Amino acid sequence: MSELVRFGISMDSRLLRSFDQMIAKKGYSSRSEAIRDLVRDRLVDASWKEEKKEVVGTITLVYNHEIRELNDRLIEIQHQFHDRIISSLHVHLDQHNCLEVLVVKGKGKDVTRIGERLIGVKGVKHGKLLTTTTGKELF
């Protein structure tokens, strides 16, 4: 493990109070750990903009499976990107609605493109791409 470095941060007292309330609700043991998480989050966001970095994410879709040809279209797109979709989960929410979660891995722009294509299919009620990291470059 690398060495820990101490540094100081100055901020408005109201901002610090709000921050302390937030980290207490989330159960952080210290400000330091909360700040480390914030820094990691920004680094993950930045990694999605770097063309050569490998990233991971999930694409979540909610749709009515009874819409004509919707399932076929979603499967067709998934097969086009079979090398980037590493896992999928399909859940029947009720008689009509399904939830599908796809785990995707690749360059940020490629993964974003897959998410946009699937979320944009006519008949998808809601979709969301959640971006994260492979963890290789975080400490």
C-alpha positions as CSV (number, residue, x, y, z in Angstrom):
1,M,0.0,0.0,0.0
2,S,1.2,3.5,-0.8
3,E,1.9,6.1,1.9
4,L,-0.9,8.3,3.3
5,V,-0.4,12.0,2.8
6,R,-2.1,14.6,5.0
7,F,-3.3,17.9,3.5
8,G,-5.7,20.6,4.7
9,I,-8.9,21.8,3.2
10,S,-10.6,25.1,3.8
11,M,-14.4,25.5,3.3
12,D,-17.4,27.5,4.4
13,S,-18.6,26.3,7.8
14,R,-22.2,25.8,6.5
15,L,-20.8,23.6,3.7
16,L,-18.8,21.6,6.2
17,R,-21.9,21.1,8.4
18,S,-23.9,19.9,5.4
19,F,-21.1,17.6,4.4
20,D,-20.8,16.2,8.0
21,Q,-24.6,15.6,8.1
22,M,-24.4,13.7,4.7
23,I,-21.5,11.5,5.7
24,A,-23.1,10.7,9.0
25,K,-26.3,9.5,7.3
26,K,-24.2,7.4,4.9
27,G,-22.2,5.9,7.8
28,Y,-18.7,7.1,6.9
29,S,-16.3,6.6,9.8
30,S,-14.4,9.8,8.9
31,R,-14.3,12.9,6.7
32,S,-11.2,11.5,5.1
33,E,-12.9,8.3,3.9
34,A,-15.8,10.4,2.5
35,I,-13.4,12.7,0.7
36,R,-11.5,9.7,-0.7
37,D,-14.7,8.4,-2.1
38,L,-15.6,11.7,-3.7
39,V,-12.1,11.9,-5.3
40,R,-12.5,8.3,-6.6
41,D,-15.9,9.1,-8.1
42,R,-14.5,12.1,-10.0
43,L,-11.6,9.9,-11.3
44,V,-14.1,7.3,-12.5
45,D,-16.1,10.0,-14.3
46,A,-12.9,11.3,-15.9
47,S,-11.9,7.8,-17.0
48,W,-15.1,7.5,-19.1
49,K,-13.8,10.4,-21.2
50,E,-10.4,8.9,-22.0
51,E,-10.6,7.0,-25.2
52,K,-8.3,4.1,-24.4
53,K,-9.4,3.3,-20.9
54,E,-11.4,0.1,-20.3
55,V,-14.5,0.8,-18.2
56,V,-17.5,-1.2,-17.0
57,G,-21.1,-0.3,-16.4
58,T,-24.6,-1.5,-16.3
59,I,-27.5,-0.7,-18.6
60,T,-30.9,-1.0,-17.0
61,L,-34.0,-1.2,-19.1
62,V,-37.7,-1.4,-18.1
63,Y,-40.1,-2.3,-20.9
64,N,-43.4,-3.9,-21.7
65,H,-42.6,-7.2,-23.3
66,E,-46.0,-7.3,-25.1
67,I,-45.0,-4.5,-27.5
68,R,-44.7,-6.0,-30.9
69,E,-41.1,-6.9,-32.0
70,L,-39.5,-5.0,-29.0
71,N,-37.9,-8.2,-27.6
72,D,-36.5,-9.1,-31.0
73,R,-35.0,-5.6,-31.5
74,L,-33.4,-5.6,-28.0
75,I,-31.9,-9.0,-28.6
76,E,-30.7,-8.0,-32.1
77,I,-28.8,-5.1,-30.6
78,Q,-27.4,-7.2,-27.8
79,H,-26.0,-9.7,-30.3
80,Q,-24.4,-6.9,-32.3
81,F,-22.4,-6.1,-29.1
82,H,-22.0,-9.6,-27.8
83,D,-18.2,-9.0,-27.2
84,R,-19.0,-6.0,-24.9
85,I,-22.0,-7.4,-23.0
86,I,-20.6,-9.8,-20.4
87,S,-23.7,-10.7,-18.4
88,S,-27.4,-10.1,-18.4
89,L,-30.3,-10.5,-16.0
90,H,-34.0,-10.6,-16.9
91,V,-36.7,-10.1,-14.3
92,H,-40.5,-10.3,-14.8
93,L,-41.8,-7.3,-12.8
94,D,-45.5,-8.1,-13.4
95,Q,-47.7,-9.6,-16.2
96,H,-46.5,-6.9,-18.7
97,N,-43.3,-5.3,-17.6
98,C,-39.8,-6.6,-17.5
99,L,-36.5,-5.3,-16.1
100,E,-33.3,-6.1,-17.9
101,V,-29.8,-5.4,-16.5
102,L,-26.8,-5.8,-18.8
103,V,-23.2,-5.7,-17.5
104,V,-21.0,-4.1,-20.2
105,K,-17.3,-3.7,-20.5
106,G,-15.1,-1.8,-23.0
107,K,-14.0,1.7,-24.0
108,G,-16.3,4.4,-22.5
109,K,-17.5,5.6,-25.9
110,D,-18.4,2.1,-27.0
111,V,-20.2,1.3,-23.8
112,T,-22.1,4.6,-24.0
113,R,-23.1,3.8,-27.6
114,I,-24.5,0.5,-26.6
115,G,-26.5,2.1,-23.8
116,E,-27.9,4.8,-26.1
117,R,-28.9,2.2,-28.7
118,L,-30.8,0.1,-26.3
119,I,-32.4,2.9,-24.3
120,G,-33.5,4.5,-27.5
121,V,-35.5,1.5,-28.8
122,K,-39.1,2.4,-29.2
123,G,-41.1,0.8,-26.4
124,V,-38.4,1.0,-23.7
125,K,-40.2,2.8,-20.9
126,H,-37.1,3.7,-19.0
127,G,-33.4,3.1,-19.3
128,K,-30.2,4.2,-17.6
129,L,-26.5,3.6,-18.0
130,L,-24.6,3.5,-14.8
131,T,-20.9,4.0,-15.2
132,T,-18.2,2.7,-13.0
133,T,-14.6,1.4,-13.2
134,T,-12.7,-1.9,-13.5
135,G,-10.9,-0.8,-10.3
136,K,-7.5,-1.3,-11.8
137,E,-6.3,2.3,-11.4
138,L,-8.0,3.2,-8.1
139,F,-6.4,3.1,-4.7
